């Protein structure tokens, strides 16, 4: 998005609308998109060691768009262990993002709690 046309004081509302529109139209179910957004804002990019979050995004894609079916015809089997792993990994990733933007992290999904 080009911000130059939104920088005039009288058009500040246009600028805000442009930002909101861009955010709403962008799909953040891809780790590369998330990293590019942070890079564009001049912030540190979140890390995804061993492509853990990317794997969760891939599983989401399979479930949402392919009814859980992989390209080789096998079906992605979801179990409690996979869900627990997802919650812990996403919490860690969300906390990392919150540290980058200067917000204190959360511990919403403790493994000792029943959800």
C-alpha positions as CSV (number, residue, x, y, z in Angstrom):
1,X,0.0,0.0,0.0
2,X,1.3,3.4,-0.9
3,X,1.0,5.8,2.1
4,X,2.1,9.0,0.3
5,X,-1.5,10.0,-0.6
6,X,-2.7,9.4,2.9
7,X,-0.1,11.6,4.7
8,X,-1.9,14.9,4.1
9,X,-3.5,16.0,7.5
10,X,-6.9,16.5,6.0
11,X,-6.9,13.0,4.6
12,X,-5.9,11.2,7.8
13,X,-9.2,9.3,7.9
14,X,-8.4,8.0,4.4
15,X,-5.0,6.8,5.7
16,X,-6.6,4.9,8.6
17,X,-9.1,3.3,6.3
18,X,-6.4,2.3,3.9
19,X,-4.4,0.6,6.7
20,X,-7.5,-1.2,8.0
21,X,-8.5,-2.3,4.5
22,X,-5.0,-3.6,3.8
23,X,-4.8,-5.5,7.1
24,X,-8.3,-7.0,6.6
25,X,-7.5,-8.1,3.0
26,X,-4.2,-9.8,3.9
27,X,-4.1,-13.4,4.8
28,X,-1.9,-14.1,7.8
29,X,-2.0,-17.9,7.5
30,X,1.5,-17.9,6.0
31,X,4.7,-17.3,8.1
32,X,6.3,-15.5,5.2
33,X,3.5,-12.9,5.1
34,X,3.8,-12.4,8.9
35,X,7.6,-11.9,8.6
36,X,7.2,-9.5,5.7
37,X,4.6,-7.4,7.6
38,X,7.1,-7.0,10.5
39,X,9.9,-6.2,8.1
40,X,7.8,-3.6,6.4
41,X,7.1,-2.0,9.8
42,X,10.9,-1.9,10.6
43,X,10.5,-4.4,13.4
44,X,12.3,-7.7,14.2
45,X,10.8,-10.6,12.3
46,X,9.3,-13.4,14.4
47,X,11.3,-16.6,14.2
48,X,9.9,-20.1,13.3
49,X,12.6,-22.5,14.3
50,X,12.3,-25.9,12.6
51,X,9.2,-24.6,10.7
52,X,6.9,-25.5,13.6
53,X,4.4,-22.7,13.0
54,X,4.6,-23.3,9.2
55,X,3.7,-26.9,9.8
56,X,0.6,-25.9,11.8
57,X,-0.4,-23.5,9.0
58,X,0.0,-26.4,6.5
59,X,-2.2,-28.6,8.7
60,X,-4.8,-25.8,8.8
61,X,-4.7,-25.5,5.1
62,X,-5.2,-29.3,4.7
63,X,-8.2,-29.3,7.1
64,X,-9.9,-26.1,5.8
65,X,-9.3,-26.4,2.0
66,X,-8.7,-30.1,1.4
67,X,-10.9,-31.8,4.0
68,X,-7.7,-33.1,5.6
69,X,-6.6,-34.9,2.5
70,X,-2.9,-34.8,1.6
71,X,-1.6,-34.8,-2.0
72,X,-0.8,-38.5,-1.7
73,X,-4.4,-39.3,-0.7
74,X,-3.7,-39.9,3.0
75,X,-5.9,-38.2,5.5
76,X,-4.4,-35.9,8.2
77,X,-5.4,-37.5,11.5
78,X,-5.9,-35.0,14.3
79,X,-5.6,-36.2,17.9
80,X,-5.3,-34.6,21.4
81,X,-1.5,-34.6,21.3
82,X,-1.6,-32.6,18.0
83,X,-4.0,-30.1,19.5
84,X,-1.9,-29.7,22.7
85,X,1.2,-29.1,20.6
86,X,-0.7,-26.5,18.5
87,X,-1.8,-24.6,21.6
88,X,1.7,-24.6,23.2
89,X,3.4,-23.6,19.9
90,X,0.9,-20.9,19.0
91,X,1.1,-19.5,22.6
92,X,4.9,-19.3,22.2
93,X,4.7,-17.7,18.8
94,X,2.1,-15.2,20.0
95,X,4.2,-14.3,23.0
96,X,7.2,-13.8,20.7
97,X,5.1,-11.4,18.6
98,X,3.9,-9.5,21.6
99,X,7.5,-9.1,22.9
100,X,8.5,-7.7,19.5
101,X,5.7,-5.1,19.5
102,X,6.2,-4.3,23.2
103,X,3.2,-6.0,24.8
104,X,3.5,-8.3,27.8
105,X,2.9,-12.0,26.8
106,X,0.2,-14.2,28.1
107,X,0.0,-17.7,29.5
108,X,-3.5,-18.6,28.5
109,X,-2.9,-22.2,27.5
110,X,-1.1,-23.8,30.4
111,X,-0.6,-27.6,29.9
112,X,-1.8,-28.1,33.5
113,X,-5.2,-26.5,32.8
114,X,-8.2,-28.1,31.3
115,X,-9.6,-26.3,28.3
